[in-house]
């Protein structure tokens, strides 16, 4: 059941406020989980770049590491 579907059912008198709130809560939890995963990935990349000395300036093009590094 999607977020918009729960609101539509509530508007048509089929669903309850509780159903809509539970659906919205699941949506918010999923979005927070996705953002948390993106933060974890960015942090891991930053730690790797710091450990390997491969930080680059934002105004310069990205480069790749040689395989033997």
Secondary structure, DSSP 8 states (H G I E B T S, - for coil): --HHHHHHHHHTTSS-HHHHHHHHHHHHHHHHHHHHHHHHHHHHHHHHHHHHT----TTS------TT-
